[in-house]
Amino acid sequence: MQNLFIGKGNLAQSPELRVIAGSRGDFEVATMRVMFGRYGQNKDTGEVEQVGGFWREVEIYGQKARDVARLLRRGSRVLVLGEERDFMAKDGAGNEVQVVKIVAEDIALQLSRVKSIEFEVPTRRAAAPNAHQPSEQDYQDQPA
């Protein structure tokens, strides 16, 4: 990655999943707009508040695109790791404009707005004969 990007932001809307034809076959891409806010301390009140920020279109591909589209919703707080790339596009008047997108390697859900999480029981390959087979009890929270 030449232009490494790491940022936390909020999704403007739920991700859109599309299938695009490529030279090596079809592939899936999830696109979303993310607001990456900048925060600072208010000199008068001492409270932390948003003092600026910027919008970016974010794309992610393959299985991660399917997962993002399935699990994330408008307002989700995410951590994006990827690369900034410049593209040329046409605006509504037909003029060419430069667009900066983030092509994500990974998108992680930040837990600040999550009410609960439900895990799937992992599927395992053929286990060794004497290996411990996890049960549902193994995945439940145990008191400390």
N, C-alpha and C positions, 0 to 999 in steps of 0.2 A: 504494500500500500504506500503510495507516494504522499498523499495528503491525508494523513490519519485524522479521523474525527472521532471524538468521544464527547457525548453530551446527554444531559437529562432534559426531558421535555414532556409535553402533554399532547395527546392525539386530538386533532381538531374534529375528526370523524372516524368511524370504524374503518379499518383497512379494507381496501378493495382488492380482491383476488382476480387475476386475469390469466388466461393462457395465451402465450405468444408463440407464433411459428418462428423457429430459428433455423439456421443452416444445418444444425445437427439434430433437428427434431423440435417438437413442441416443448416449452418449458413454462413454469408458473412464476408469476411475479405478483407480490403484494405491494401496493402503493398506499402511502398515507401522508398527510400533512402534519407536521409536528412543530409546536411552538417551543423553542428553546429560550427560556427566560433567563434574564440576568438579575441577580438579587444583591441588595446592599442594605446597609443599616441607615435608617432614617435619623438624621442628626438631631431632630427636635424630640422625637419620641423614643429613640433607641431601638425601635422594632425593625425587624427584617422585612423588607418589602421589595416587590418587583420594580426595578429601575430601568428596564429595557429588555431587549431580546430580539429574536429574529425567527422567521418561518422558514422551513425547508421541506421540500418534498423528499420523502425517504422511500427507497425501494429495497426489497429483499427477495431472494430467489429460492426455488426448490422446495424441499420439505419445510424449511423454516418459514417460507411464504405461506404455506398451508397452515402451519401452526399459529402464526401471527394473525392470520385472517380468522381462524377459529376461536382464538382465546382473547384477543384484545378488542376493546370497545372505545368509543368516543370518550375522551377524558382520562384514559389510562395514562399513568405516569410511567415513562419508559426510559431506559438507558440504551443509547444507540452507539454502537461501535462500527465504524465503517470508513469510507473514503469519500471525500468531496470530489465531484466531477463536474466540469463545465459542459453544457450542451447549448446548441443554438436551436431556437424555436421561433415561431411566428406568433406575434400578439394578435389581438382582435382586428387590428387595422392592416395586418399583413406585413408588418415590419419585423425584421429579424432582431431578436433580443437574446442576450446571454442568460442562461438559466443555470443555477448551481443546485445540484441534487446531491443527496447522500446515498451511495450504494452501500447498504449495510451488510456487514459480515455476520452480525448478531444483534438482536434486539431483546433486552431483558426487561421484564415487568418489575417495576419498583413496588414494594409492598405497602407504601404509605396509604393507598386507597383500597386495599384488598380486605374484604370482610371475612372470607374463608377460602380454604384451598382443599380440594379433594384430589387425592392421588390415585392413579390407576395402579392395580397390582401389576408389577412387571412380568412380562412374559420371558421365560428363560429357555435357552437351548437345552438340549438333552443333558441332564445333570449326571454327575458321577453317581454310581450306585449307593454310596454311603453319605452323599452330600445332604446337608440340612435343606429341606424344602420349606421355604417361607410360607407362613399362614397369614391370614388376615390379622391375627393378633400381633404379628411382628410389626405391622404398619400402624398400629394405633399408638397414640401418645401414652407414654408411661409417666406417672407422677414422679417428681424428683425426690 
